[in-house]
Amino acid sequence: NRLYAEYFAGPGKPNPTRTTVEVNALPTPIAIELKVIAAVG
């Protein structure tokens, strides 16, 4: 969390969302979808 806060937290830096999924609880075969919102500049 310290490194996470160093790069993402603070004034002018949006706090990213974290989503956690327990992989062992998912049926197999599985498909994983990643949600990403990114900004440059």
N, C-alpha and C positions, 0 to 999 in steps of 0.2 A: 504494500500500500504506500510505502514511503516513495518509491520510484514512480508509482502511478501518480501520486499527488505532485511530485516534482515536475513532471512533464505536462500534466493536464489540469491541475487545480489552480485556482487563483484568478485575479481580475483579468478579464479579457480572454481567459482560457475556458472554453466550455467543458463541463464535466461529462465525459462519455458514459454511456450506459453499459452495464455489464449484464449478460445473460448467462446463467449457468444451467447446464442440463446434465443429469446423471446418465451417462452413456450406458451403463449396465442395465438400466431400467427400460431402454428402448428395444423394440423388437428388431430382429435381424431378418433379411438385409435392411439396411437403413439408408436414408438419404439425409444429408445435413444441409440446412439452409443457413447462410451467414447473412446477418443484417448489418450493413455498413453505411454510415453517412460520413463523408469526408469533405474537407475544404482545403484549398490550396491558397496560400498567400496571406 
